[in-house]
């Protein structure tokens, strides 16, 4: 009973802060891996456009990458706020 009512609610903010940071870092790693070793994806699109000096074509994957990171960060922040206020 103590685990469910005291310990878990106490660690939720710390765990979710770690998940928030790790989620954004994981997003960056995925796009970097796509830039280096993939033949598909936003990272690959960005690399192809950069190698061809098509700066306007670079903005589409950049905007999408930023939108994905922002959405992930916003979603985890929303979950954090909901769980912090539910106690």
Gaussian input, Z-matrix of N, CA and C with variables (Angstrom, degrees):
# hf/3-21g

backbone

0 1
 N
 C     1     B1
 C     2     B2     1     A1
 N     3     B3     2     A2     1     D1
 C     4     B4     3     A3     2     D2
 C     5     B5     4     A4     3     D3
 N     6     B6     5     A5     4     D4
 C     7     B7     6     A6     5     D5
 C     8     B8     7     A7     6     D6
 N     9     B9     8     A8     7     D7
 C    10    B10     9     A9     8     D8
 C    11    B11    10    A10     9     D9
 N    12    B12    11    A11    10    D10
 C    13    B13    12    A12    11    D11
 C    14    B14    13    A13    12    D12
 N    15    B15    14    A14    13    D13
 C    16    B16    15    A15    14    D14
 C    17    B17    16    A16    15    D15
 N    18    B18    17    A17    16    D16
 C    19    B19    18    A18    17    D17
 C    20    B20    19    A19    18    D18
 N    21    B21    20    A20    19    D19
 C    22    B22    21    A21    20    D20
 C    23    B23    22    A22    21    D21
 N    24    B24    23    A23    22    D22
 C    25    B25    24    A24    23    D23
 C    26    B26    25    A25    24    D24
 N    27    B27    26    A26    25    D25
 C    28    B28    27    A27    26    D26
 C    29    B29    28    A28    27    D27
 N    30    B30    29    A29    28    D28
 C    31    B31    30    A30    29    D29
 C    32    B32    31    A31    30    D30
 N    33    B33    32    A32    31    D31
 C    34    B34    33    A33    32    D32
 C    35    B35    34    A34    33    D33
 N    36    B36    35    A35    34    D34
 C    37    B37    36    A36    35    D35
 C    38    B38    37    A37    36    D36
 N    39    B39    38    A38    37    D37
 C    40    B40    39    A39    38    D38
 C    41    B41    40    A40    39    D39
 N    42    B42    41    A41    40    D40
 C    43    B43    42    A42    41    D41
 C    44    B44    43    A43    42    D42
 N    45    B45    44    A44    43    D43
 C    46    B46    45    A45    44    D44
 C    47    B47    46    A46    45    D45
 N    48    B48    47    A47    46    D46
 C    49    B49    48    A48    47    D47
 C    50    B50    49    A49    48    D48
 N    51    B51    50    A50    49    D49
 C    52    B52    51    A51    50    D50
 C    53    B53    52    A52    51    D51
 N    54    B54    53    A53    52    D52
 C    55    B55    54    A54    53    D53
 C    56    B56    55    A55    54    D54
 N    57    B57    56    A56    55    D55
 C    58    B58    57    A57    56    D56
 C    59    B59    58    A58    57    D57
 N    60    B60    59    A59    58    D58
 C    61    B61    60    A60    59    D59
 C    62    B62    61    A61    60    D60
 N    63    B63    62    A62    61    D61
 C    64    B64    63    A63    62    D62
 C    65    B65    64    A64    63    D63
 N    66    B66    65    A65    64    D64
 C    67    B67    66    A66    65    D65
 C    68    B68    67    A67    66    D66
 N    69    B69    68    A68    67    D67
 C    70    B70    69    A69    68    D68
 C    71    B71    70    A70    69    D69
 N    72    B72    71    A71    70    D70
 C    73    B73    72    A72    71    D71
 C    74    B74    73    A73    72    D72
 N    75    B75    74    A74    73    D73
 C    76    B76    75    A75    74    D74
 C    77    B77    76    A76    75    D75
 N    78    B78    77    A77    76    D76
 C    79    B79    78    A78    77    D77
 C    80    B80    79    A79    78    D78
 N    81    B81    80    A80    79    D79
 C    82    B82    81    A81    80    D80
 C    83    B83    82    A82    81    D81
 N    84    B84    83    A83    82    D82
 C    85    B85    84    A84    83    D83
 C    86    B86    85    A85    84    D84
 N    87    B87    86    A86    85    D85
 C    88    B88    87    A87    86    D86
 C    89    B89    88    A88    87    D87
 N    90    B90    89    A89    88    D88
 C    91    B91    90    A90    89    D89
 C    92    B92    91    A91    90    D90
 N    93    B93    92    A92    91    D91
 C    94    B94    93    A93    92    D92
 C    95    B95    94    A94    93    D93
 N    96    B96    95    A95    94    D94
 C    97    B97    96    A96    95    D95
 C    98    B98    97    A97    96    D96
 N    99    B99    98    A98    97    D97
 C   100   B100    99    A99    98    D98
 C   101   B101   100   A100    99    D99
 N   102   B102   101   A101   100   D100
 C   103   B103   102   A102   101   D101
 C   104   B104   103   A103   102   D102
 N   105   B105   104   A104   103   D103
 C   106   B106   105   A105   104   D104
 C   107   B107   106   A106   105   D105
 N   108   B108   107   A107   106   D106
 C   109   B109   108   A108   107   D107
 C   110   B110   109   A109   108   D108
 N   111   B111   110   A110   109   D109
 C   112   B112   111   A111   110   D110
 C   113   B113   112   A112   111   D111
 N   114   B114   113   A113   112   D112
 C   115   B115   114   A114   113   D113
 C   116   B116   115   A115   114   D114
 N   117   B117   116   A116   115   D115
 C   118   B118   117   A117   116   D116
 C   119   B119   118   A118   117   D117
 N   120   B120   119   A119   118   D118
 C   121   B121   120   A120   119   D119
 C   122   B122   121   A121   120   D120
 N   123   B123   122   A122   121   D121
 C   124   B124   123   A123   122   D122
 C   125   B125   124   A124   123   D123
 N   126   B126   125   A125   124   D124
 C   127   B127   126   A126   125   D125
 C   128   B128   127   A127   126   D126
 N   129   B129   128   A128   127   D127
 C   130   B130   129   A129   128   D128
 C   131   B131   130   A130   129   D129
 N   132   B132   131   A131   130   D130
 C   133   B133   132   A132   131   D131
 C   134   B134   133   A133   132   D132
 N   135   B135   134   A134   133   D133
 C   136   B136   135   A135   134   D134
 C   137   B137   136   A136   135   D135
 N   138   B138   137   A137   136   D136
 C   139   B139   138   A138   137   D137
 C   140   B140   139   A139   138   D138
 N   141   B141   140   A140   139   D139
 C   142   B142   141   A141   140   D140
 C   143   B143   142   A142   141   D141
 N   144   B144   143   A143   142   D142
 C   145   B145   144   A144   143   D143
 C   146   B146   145   A145   144   D144
 N   147   B147   146   A146   145   D145
 C   148   B148   147   A147   146   D146
 C   149   B149   148   A148   147   D147
 N   150   B150   149   A149   148   D148
 C   151   B151   150   A150   149   D149
 C   152   B152   151   A151   150   D150
 N   153   B153   152   A152   151   D151
 C   154   B154   153   A153   152   D152
 C   155   B155   154   A154   153   D153
 N   156   B156   155   A155   154   D154
 C   157   B157   156   A156   155   D155
 C   158   B158   157   A157   156   D156
 N   159   B159   158   A158   157   D157
 C   160   B160   159   A159   158   D158
 C   161   B161   160   A160   159   D159
 N   162   B162   161   A161   160   D160
 C   163   B163   162   A162   161   D161
 C   164   B164   163   A163   162   D162
 N   165   B165   164   A164   163   D163
 C   166   B166   165   A165   164   D164
 C   167   B167   166   A166   165   D165
 N   168   B168   167   A167   166   D166
 C   169   B169   168   A168   167   D167
 C   170   B170   169   A169   168   D168
 N   171   B171   170   A170   169   D169
 C   172   B172   171   A171   170   D170
 C   173   B173   172   A172   171   D171
 N   174   B174   173   A173   172   D172
 C   175   B175   174   A174   173   D173
 C   176   B176   175   A175   174   D174
 N   177   B177   176   A176   175   D175
 C   178   B178   177   A177   176   D176
 C   179   B179   178   A178   177   D177
 N   180   B180   179   A179   178   D178
 C   181   B181   180   A180   179   D179
 C   182   B182   181   A181   180   D180
 N   183   B183   182   A182   181   D181
 C   184   B184   183   A183   182   D182
 C   185   B185   184   A184   183   D183
 N   186   B186   185   A185   184   D184
 C   187   B187   186   A186   185   D185
 C   188   B188   187   A187   186   D186
 N   189   B189   188   A188   187   D187
 C   190   B190   189   A189   188   D188
 C   191   B191   190   A190   189   D189
 N   192   B192   191   A191   190   D190
 C   193   B193   192   A192   191   D191
 C   194   B194   193   A193   192   D192
 N   195   B195   194   A194   193   D193
 C   196   B196   195   A195   194   D194
 C   197   B197   196   A196   195   D195
 N   198   B198   197   A197   196   D196
 C   199   B199   198   A198   197   D197
 C   200   B200   199   A199   198   D198
 N   201   B201   200   A200   199   D199
 C   202   B202   201   A201   200   D200
 C   203   B203   202   A202   201   D201
 N   204   B204   203   A203   202   D202
 C   205   B205   204   A204   203   D203
 C   206   B206   205   A205   204   D204
 N   207   B207   206   A206   205   D205
 C   208   B208   207   A207   206   D206
 C   209   B209   208   A208   207   D207
 N   210   B210   209   A209   208   D208
 C   211   B211   210   A210   209   D209
 C   212   B212   211   A211   210   D210
 N   213   B213   212   A212   211   D211
 C   214   B214   213   A213   212   D212
 C   215   B215   214   A214   213   D213
 N   216   B216   215   A215   214   D214
 C   217   B217   216   A216   215   D215
 C   218   B218   217   A217   216   D216
 N   219   B219   218   A218   217   D217
 C   220   B220   219   A219   218   D218
 C   221   B221   220   A220   219   D219
 N   222   B222   221   A221   220   D220
 C   223   B223   222   A222   221   D221
 C   224   B224   223   A223   222   D222
 N   225   B225   224   A224   223   D223
 C   226   B226   225   A225   224   D224
 C   227   B227   226   A226   225   D225
 N   228   B228   227   A227   226   D226
 C   229   B229   228   A228   227   D227
 C   230   B230   229   A229   228   D228
 N   231   B231   230   A230   229   D229
 C   232   B232   231   A231   230   D230
 C   233   B233   232   A232   231   D231
 N   234   B234   233   A233   232   D232
 C   235   B235   234   A234   233   D233
 C   236   B236   235   A235   234   D234
 N   237   B237   236   A236   235   D235
 C   238   B238   237   A237   236   D236
 C   239   B239   238   A238   237   D237
 N   240   B240   239   A239   238   D238
 C   241   B241   240   A240   239   D239
 C   242   B242   241   A241   240   D240
 N   243   B243   242   A242   241   D241
 C   244   B244   243   A243   242   D242
 C   245   B245   244   A244   243   D243
 N   246   B246   245   A245   244   D244
 C   247   B247   246   A246   245   D245
 C   248   B248   247   A247   246   D246
 N   249   B249   248   A248   247   D247
 C   250   B250   249   A249   248   D248
 C   251   B251   250   A250   249   D249
 N   252   B252   251   A251   250   D250
 C   253   B253   252   A252   251   D251
 C   254   B254   253   A253   252   D252
 N   255   B255   254   A254   253   D253
 C   256   B256   255   A255   254   D254
 C   257   B257   256   A256   255   D255
 N   258   B258   257   A257   256   D256
 C   259   B259   258   A258   257   D257
 C   260   B260   259   A259   258   D258

   B1=1.4529
   B2=1.5219
   B3=1.2979
   B4=1.4641
   B5=1.5294
   B6=1.3184
   B7=1.4699
   B8=1.5286
   B9=1.3302
   B10=1.4571
   B11=1.5197
   B12=1.3304
   B13=1.4605
   B14=1.5234
   B15=1.3346
   B16=1.4621
   B17=1.5322
   B18=1.3152
   B19=1.4569
   B20=1.5272
   B21=1.3297
   B22=1.4639
   B23=1.5288
   B24=1.3369
   B25=1.4700
   B26=1.5297
   B27=1.3174
   B28=1.4624
   B29=1.5239
   B30=1.3341
   B31=1.4637
   B32=1.5266
   B33=1.3308
   B34=1.4695
   B35=1.5324
   B36=1.3293
   B37=1.4742
   B38=1.5290
   B39=1.3089
   B40=1.4574
   B41=1.5195
   B42=1.3102
   B43=1.4683
   B44=1.5252
   B45=1.3221
   B46=1.4561
   B47=1.5299
   B48=1.3196
   B49=1.4659
   B50=1.5229
   B51=1.3191
   B52=1.4646
   B53=1.5165
   B54=1.3227
   B55=1.4727
   B56=1.5281
   B57=1.3163
   B58=1.4731
   B59=1.5218
   B60=1.3060
   B61=1.4638
   B62=1.5290
   B63=1.3206
   B64=1.4668
   B65=1.5264
   B66=1.3208
   B67=1.4574
   B68=1.5141
   B69=1.3192
   B70=1.4624
   B71=1.5267
   B72=1.3213
   B73=1.4669
   B74=1.5300
   B75=1.3154
   B76=1.4685
   B77=1.5237
   B78=1.3173
   B79=1.4615
   B80=1.5284
   B81=1.2982
   B82=1.4654
   B83=1.5205
   B84=1.3141
   B85=1.4671
   B86=1.5289
   B87=1.3241
   B88=1.4678
   B89=1.5221
   B90=1.3268
   B91=1.4635
   B92=1.5257
   B93=1.3221
   B94=1.4670
   B95=1.5195
   B96=1.3213
   B97=1.4628
   B98=1.5260
   B99=1.3298
   B100=1.4607
   B101=1.5151
   B102=1.3214
   B103=1.4597
   B104=1.5260
   B105=1.3152
   B106=1.4642
   B107=1.5226
   B108=1.3118
   B109=1.4654
   B110=1.5199
   B111=1.3202
   B112=1.4535
   B113=1.5210
   B114=1.3175
   B115=1.4569
   B116=1.5257
   B117=1.3260
   B118=1.4501
   B119=1.5251
   B120=1.3093
   B121=1.4543
   B122=1.5136
   B123=1.3264
   B124=1.4563
   B125=1.5180
   B126=1.3159
   B127=1.4570
   B128=1.5175
   B129=1.3207
   B130=1.4630
   B131=1.5277
   B132=1.3336
   B133=1.4681
   B134=1.5229
   B135=1.3216
   B136=1.4598
   B137=1.5231
   B138=1.3148
   B139=1.4608
   B140=1.5262
   B141=1.3259
   B142=1.4657
   B143=1.5296
   B144=1.3220
   B145=1.4664
   B146=1.5252
   B147=1.3174
   B148=1.4646
   B149=1.5292
   B150=1.3167
   B151=1.4677
   B152=1.5218
   B153=1.3292
   B154=1.4649
   B155=1.5363
   B156=1.3341
   B157=1.4620
   B158=1.5287
   B159=1.3292
   B160=1.4611
   B161=1.5243
   B162=1.3206
   B163=1.4695
   B164=1.5274
   B165=1.3183
   B166=1.4687
   B167=1.5233
   B168=1.3286
   B169=1.4705
   B170=1.5303
   B171=1.3141
   B172=1.4683
   B173=1.5252
   B174=1.3219
   B175=1.4587
   B176=1.5265
   B177=1.3239
   B178=1.4714
   B179=1.5317
   B180=1.3498
   B181=1.4688
   B182=1.5244
   B183=1.3280
   B184=1.4640
   B185=1.5232
   B186=1.3281
   B187=1.4646
   B188=1.5259
   B189=1.3354
   B190=1.4662
   B191=1.5251
   B192=1.3131
   B193=1.4667
   B194=1.5239
   B195=1.3152
   B196=1.4665
   B197=1.5313
   B198=1.3349
   B199=1.4639
   B200=1.5232
   B201=1.3319
   B202=1.4742
   B203=1.5325
   B204=1.3283
   B205=1.4653
   B206=1.5198
   B207=1.3261
   B208=1.4625
   B209=1.5248
   B210=1.3365
   B211=1.4691
   B212=1.5260
   B213=1.3232
   B214=1.4650
   B215=1.5215
   B216=1.3168
   B217=1.4607
   B218=1.5308
   B219=1.3221
   B220=1.4600
   B221=1.5194
   B222=1.3339
   B223=1.4671
   B224=1.5299
   B225=1.3145
   B226=1.4672
   B227=1.5293
   B228=1.3350
   B229=1.4632
   B230=1.5190
   B231=1.3408
   B232=1.4675
   B233=1.5249
   B234=1.3223
   B235=1.4734
   B236=1.5232
   B237=1.3390
   B238=1.4656
   B239=1.5244
   B240=1.3175
   B241=1.4799
   B242=1.5164
   B243=1.3349
   B244=1.4690
   B245=1.5216
   B246=1.3323
   B247=1.4517
   B248=1.5342
   B249=1.3237
   B250=1.4582
   B251=1.5223
   B252=1.3364
   B253=1.4496
   B254=1.5233
   B255=1.3255
   B256=1.4615
   B257=1.5303
   B258=1.3148
   B259=1.4582
   B260=1.4570
   A1=110.05
   A2=117.06
   A3=121.62
   A4=110.75
   A5=116.13
   A6=120.46
   A7=110.84
   A8=117.77
   A9=121.92
   A10=112.91
   A11=117.82
   A12=120.20
   A13=113.99
   A14=117.64
   A15=119.34
   A16=111.60
   A17=116.66
   A18=120.44
   A19=112.74
   A20=117.95
   A21=120.27
   A22=113.43
   A23=119.70
   A24=117.86
   A25=113.04
   A26=117.30
   A27=120.20
   A28=112.49
   A29=117.82
   A30=119.59
   A31=113.66
   A32=118.05
   A33=120.75
   A34=112.87
   A35=121.18
   A36=119.04
   A37=113.02
   A38=117.51
   A39=121.08
   A40=111.48
   A41=116.71
   A42=120.80
   A43=110.19
   A44=117.62
   A45=119.86
   A46=112.37
   A47=118.09
   A48=120.12
   A49=109.82
   A50=116.73
   A51=120.75
   A52=112.32
   A53=116.62
   A54=121.17
   A55=109.89
   A56=116.93
   A57=121.14
   A58=111.07
   A59=116.99
   A60=121.03
   A61=110.73
   A62=116.86
   A63=120.99
   A64=111.40
   A65=118.24
   A66=121.14
   A67=112.28
   A68=116.61
   A69=120.38
   A70=110.22
   A71=117.69
   A72=120.65
   A73=110.17
   A74=117.69
   A75=120.87
   A76=110.92
   A77=116.92
   A78=121.18
   A79=110.81
   A80=116.68
   A81=121.40
   A82=110.45
   A83=117.63
   A84=121.81
   A85=110.95
   A86=116.83
   A87=119.82
   A88=110.58
   A89=116.86
   A90=118.69
   A91=111.56
   A92=118.00
   A93=120.24
   A94=111.15
   A95=117.28
   A96=120.45
   A97=110.49
   A98=117.29
   A99=120.02
   A100=111.16
   A101=117.12
   A102=120.70
   A103=111.07
   A104=116.63
   A105=120.55
   A106=111.95
   A107=118.54
   A108=119.70
   A109=115.63
   A110=118.74
   A111=118.86
   A112=111.33
   A113=115.27
   A114=120.68
   A115=110.19
   A116=116.31
   A117=121.72
   A118=108.31
   A119=117.05
   A120=120.98
   A121=112.99
   A122=115.48
   A123=121.34
   A124=112.39
   A125=116.72
   A126=119.93
   A127=111.93
   A128=115.90
   A129=120.24
   A130=110.70
   A131=117.12
   A132=120.62
   A133=111.23
   A134=115.80
   A135=121.01
   A136=110.70
   A137=117.15
   A138=121.49
   A139=111.76
   A140=116.90
   A141=120.95
   A142=110.43
   A143=116.84
   A144=120.22
   A145=111.33
   A146=117.23
   A147=120.28
   A148=111.24
   A149=117.02
   A150=120.14
   A151=112.26
   A152=116.92
   A153=121.20
   A154=111.50
   A155=117.58
   A156=123.42
   A157=112.40
   A158=116.32
   A159=121.84
   A160=108.19
   A161=115.28
   A162=119.41
   A163=112.00
   A164=117.78
   A165=118.70
   A166=111.09
   A167=117.19
   A168=120.43
   A169=112.21
   A170=116.82
   A171=120.06
   A172=111.62
   A173=117.36
   A174=119.84
   A175=113.17
   A176=117.93
   A177=119.97
   A178=111.01
   A179=119.35
   A180=117.03
   A181=113.04
   A182=117.83
   A183=119.36
   A184=111.51
   A185=116.23
   A186=119.64
   A187=110.25
   A188=117.05
   A189=120.11
   A190=111.73
   A191=116.68
   A192=120.13
   A193=109.81
   A194=116.74
   A195=120.44
   A196=111.15
   A197=116.42
   A198=120.52
   A199=111.37
   A200=117.24
   A201=120.63
   A202=110.36
   A203=116.66
   A204=120.18
   A205=112.36
   A206=116.39
   A207=120.77
   A208=111.17
   A209=116.70
   A210=119.98
   A211=111.18
   A212=116.51
   A213=120.22
   A214=110.93
   A215=116.49
   A216=121.16
   A217=110.94
   A218=117.70
   A219=121.93
   A220=111.43
   A221=116.46
   A222=120.22
   A223=111.22
   A224=117.36
   A225=119.89
   A226=109.95
   A227=117.64
   A228=120.59
   A229=112.12
   A230=116.50
   A231=121.58
   A232=110.68
   A233=116.45
   A234=121.00
   A235=109.81
   A236=116.83
   A237=121.03
   A238=110.63
   A239=116.09
   A240=119.59
   A241=111.85
   A242=116.88
   A243=120.45
   A244=111.79
   A245=117.26
   A246=120.26
   A247=112.21
   A248=118.35
   A249=120.75
   A250=111.12
   A251=117.82
   A252=121.33
   A253=113.20
   A254=116.41
   A255=117.99
   A256=112.33
   A257=117.64
   A258=120.30
   A259=110.22
   D1=-39.16
   D2=-179.90
   D3=-64.38
   D4=-36.34
   D5=179.82
   D6=-61.22
   D7=-45.35
   D8=-175.10
   D9=-77.28
   D10=-29.77
   D11=-173.81
   D12=-100.13
   D13=-20.30
   D14=-176.61
   D15=-121.00
   D16=-56.58
   D17=-171.72
   D18=-67.69
   D19=-53.84
   D20=-178.23
   D21=-62.01
   D22=-46.37
   D23=176.25
   D24=-61.54
   D25=-28.75
   D26=-179.55
   D27=-73.18
   D28=-30.57
   D29=-177.60
   D30=-93.05
   D31=-8.79
   D32=-177.51
   D33=-56.44
   D34=-47.92
   D35=-179.05
   D36=-61.10
   D37=-39.44
   D38=-179.78
   D39=-68.62
   D40=-43.04
   D41=179.49
   D42=-64.45
   D43=-44.61
   D44=-179.21
   D45=-68.64
   D46=-31.60
   D47=174.28
   D48=-63.81
   D49=-40.72
   D50=176.46
   D51=-65.98
   D52=-40.10
   D53=178.13
   D54=-64.55
   D55=-39.13
   D56=179.43
   D57=-62.26
   D58=-48.14
   D59=179.20
   D60=-66.08
   D61=-45.15
   D62=-178.45
   D63=-65.44
   D64=-35.29
   D65=179.31
   D66=-64.60
   D67=-43.65
   D68=178.96
   D69=-67.68
   D70=-41.23
   D71=178.01
   D72=-64.21
   D73=-40.26
   D74=178.06
   D75=-62.60
   D76=-38.89
   D77=176.75
   D78=-60.59
   D79=-46.37
   D80=179.19
   D81=-61.77
   D82=-43.28
   D83=-179.61
   D84=-63.08
   D85=-41.21
   D86=179.28
   D87=-62.08
   D88=-45.17
   D89=-179.24
   D90=-68.21
   D91=-36.23
   D92=175.30
   D93=-64.42
   D94=-41.36
   D95=177.86
   D96=-63.83
   D97=-38.86
   D98=176.57
   D99=-64.13
   D100=-36.86
   D101=179.80
   D102=-66.90
   D103=-34.02
   D104=-174.22
   D105=-89.02
   D106=-46.25
   D107=-165.47
   D108=-125.58
   D109=5.21
   D110=-174.38
   D111=-105.08
   D112=161.75
   D113=172.66
   D114=-115.11
   D115=14.88
   D116=-178.84
   D117=-153.79
   D118=159.26
   D119=174.92
   D120=107.39
   D121=173.44
   D122=-177.29
   D123=-67.34
   D124=-38.63
   D125=178.12
   D126=-62.81
   D127=-40.59
   D128=178.19
   D129=-66.86
   D130=-41.68
   D131=176.94
   D132=-58.91
   D133=-41.34
   D134=179.66
   D135=-64.42
   D136=-43.77
   D137=-179.67
   D138=-65.62
   D139=-43.21
   D140=179.46
   D141=-61.66
   D142=-44.66
   D143=179.39
   D144=-66.02
   D145=-38.10
   D146=179.86
   D147=-67.40
   D148=-40.74
   D149=179.87
   D150=-67.33
   D151=-27.33
   D152=179.00
   D153=-93.15
   D154=5.76
   D155=-179.52
   D156=56.83
   D157=36.30
   D158=176.30
   D159=-99.70
   D160=85.33
   D161=-173.63
   D162=-66.42
   D163=-35.76
   D164=179.01
   D165=-65.41
   D166=-37.30
   D167=178.87
   D168=-70.77
   D169=-16.48
   D170=177.69
   D171=-75.03
   D172=-23.14
   D173=-175.20
   D174=-71.11
   D175=-31.94
   D176=-178.97
   D177=-61.63
   D178=-55.02
   D179=177.86
   D180=-65.39
   D181=-32.73
   D182=178.32
   D183=-63.14
   D184=-43.79
   D185=179.79
   D186=-65.45
   D187=-40.74
   D188=179.15
   D189=-66.60
   D190=-40.21
   D191=177.89
   D192=-62.19
   D193=-44.55
   D194=178.10
   D195=-63.35
   D196=-41.14
   D197=-179.50
   D198=-64.65
   D199=-40.98
   D200=178.42
   D201=-63.81
   D202=-46.40
   D203=178.80
   D204=-62.37
   D205=-42.77
   D206=179.11
   D207=-65.73
   D208=-42.07
   D209=178.92
   D210=-63.21
   D211=-43.19
   D212=178.48
   D213=-62.16
   D214=-46.28
   D215=-179.80
   D216=-64.12
   D217=-41.24
   D218=179.02
   D219=-65.92
   D220=-42.71
   D221=179.65
   D222=-62.51
   D223=-45.65
   D224=-179.50
   D225=-67.22
   D226=-36.82
   D227=175.09
   D228=-62.70
   D229=-38.85
   D230=176.75
   D231=-63.06
   D232=-45.47
   D233=178.25
   D234=-62.39
   D235=-40.14
   D236=178.17
   D237=-59.80
   D238=-48.28
   D239=-178.98
   D240=-63.66
   D241=-41.34
   D242=179.10
   D243=-62.67
   D244=-44.09
   D245=-178.43
   D246=-74.84
   D247=-29.38
   D248=177.25
   D249=-69.30
   D250=-35.05
   D251=-177.75
   D252=-87.09
   D253=-9.37
   D254=-177.46
   D255=-83.58
   D256=-5.50
   D257=-178.32
   D258=-83.83

